[in-house]
């Protein structure tokens, strides 16, 4: 079985910026003309930091997308490859979701952010 983790398939374009038992946050960057190999994403939230145009390939089809900087959107789990077909760099943050949260100790949720891993 091949490893479809984008950090493995395209480690020069994806990097892990945070990870714990609930989420993994990836940063993705590429330049015009660059391509990814086939890889998979779990359910994720995507935040675009630049305007870009991409062609995505998966499930026997392709789709051109244009994303504006500052767009936040849901990315359902999928396998695809992509290419930068525009004239600007692609810069995106992905927040990949993992399993559901366990119940907090004593049933009382923590307050504020937790910067630990």
C-alpha positions as CSV (number, residue, x, y, z in Angstrom):
1,X,0.0,0.0,0.0
2,X,1.4,3.4,-0.9
3,X,1.6,6.2,1.6
4,X,-0.6,9.1,0.4
5,X,0.3,11.5,3.2
6,X,1.1,14.8,1.3
7,X,4.1,15.4,3.6
8,X,5.5,12.1,2.3
9,X,4.5,12.4,-1.3
10,X,5.4,16.1,-1.7
11,X,7.6,16.9,1.2
12,X,9.2,19.8,-0.7
13,X,5.7,21.5,-0.9
14,X,4.0,20.5,2.4
15,X,5.2,20.9,5.9
16,X,3.7,20.2,9.3
17,X,3.5,23.4,11.4
18,X,1.5,21.9,14.3
19,X,0.2,18.4,15.4
20,X,-1.5,16.9,18.3
21,X,-3.9,13.9,18.8
22,X,-6.9,16.0,17.4
23,X,-5.5,18.0,14.4
24,X,-2.6,18.4,12.1
25,X,-1.9,21.7,10.6
26,X,0.0,21.8,7.2
27,X,1.4,24.7,5.3
28,X,1.5,24.3,1.5
29,X,3.5,26.4,-0.9
30,X,4.2,26.1,-4.6
31,X,5.2,28.2,-7.6
32,X,3.6,28.6,-11.0
33,X,4.0,25.4,-13.1
34,X,4.7,23.1,-10.0
35,X,2.7,19.9,-9.5
36,X,2.0,17.5,-6.7
37,X,1.9,13.7,-7.0
38,X,-1.3,11.9,-6.0
39,X,-2.0,12.3,-2.2
40,X,-4.9,12.2,0.2
41,X,-6.4,14.7,2.7
42,X,-8.7,13.8,5.5
43,X,-11.6,16.1,6.3
44,X,-10.0,19.5,6.6
45,X,-10.4,23.3,6.9
46,X,-8.5,25.2,4.3
47,X,-7.3,28.8,4.6
48,X,-5.8,30.5,1.6
49,X,-3.1,33.1,2.1
50,X,-2.6,34.0,-1.6
51,X,-4.8,34.3,-4.7
52,X,-4.1,31.3,-6.9
53,X,-5.3,29.1,-9.8
54,X,-5.0,25.3,-9.7
55,X,-6.0,22.3,-11.7
56,X,-7.0,19.4,-9.5
57,X,-7.1,15.8,-10.8
58,X,-8.8,12.9,-9.1
59,X,-11.4,10.2,-9.5
60,X,-11.0,10.2,-13.3
61,X,-11.8,14.0,-13.6
62,X,-10.1,17.3,-13.4
63,X,-11.3,20.7,-12.2
64,X,-9.8,24.2,-12.4
65,X,-10.2,26.3,-9.3
66,X,-9.5,30.0,-8.5
67,X,-9.1,30.9,-4.8
68,X,-8.9,34.4,-3.4
69,X,-6.6,35.2,-0.5
70,X,-8.4,35.0,2.8
71,X,-10.9,32.3,1.8
72,X,-11.8,29.8,4.4
73,X,-13.5,26.6,3.4
74,X,-14.3,23.0,4.1
75,X,-12.3,20.3,2.2
76,X,-14.0,16.9,2.5
77,X,-11.7,13.9,2.6
78,X,-10.3,13.2,-0.9
79,X,-7.4,11.9,-3.0
80,X,-6.1,14.1,-5.8
81,X,-3.1,15.7,-7.4
82,X,-2.8,19.3,-8.5
83,X,-0.8,21.8,-10.5
84,X,-0.4,25.5,-10.2
85,X,-1.8,26.9,-13.5
86,X,-1.7,30.5,-12.5
87,X,1.1,33.1,-12.4
88,X,1.2,33.5,-8.6
89,X,2.5,31.3,-5.7
90,X,0.0,29.0,-3.9
91,X,0.1,29.4,-0.2
92,X,-2.4,27.6,1.9
93,X,-2.9,26.4,5.5
94,X,-4.8,23.1,6.0
95,X,-6.2,22.1,9.4
96,X,-6.7,18.3,9.1
97,X,-9.1,16.7,11.5
98,X,-8.4,13.5,13.4
99,X,-10.7,11.5,15.6
100,X,-13.4,13.0,17.8
101,X,-12.4,14.6,21.1
102,X,-12.5,12.5,24.2
103,X,-14.7,13.8,27.0
104,X,-12.8,16.3,29.2
105,X,-11.7,15.2,32.7
106,X,-14.6,15.7,35.1
107,X,-16.8,16.8,32.1
108,X,-15.4,20.4,32.5
109,X,-13.9,21.8,29.3
110,X,-10.6,23.8,29.5
111,X,-10.7,27.5,28.9
112,X,-8.5,29.3,26.4
113,X,-6.0,28.0,23.9
114,X,-3.6,25.1,24.5
115,X,-0.3,25.7,22.7
116,X,1.1,22.3,23.6
117,X,1.2,19.3,21.3
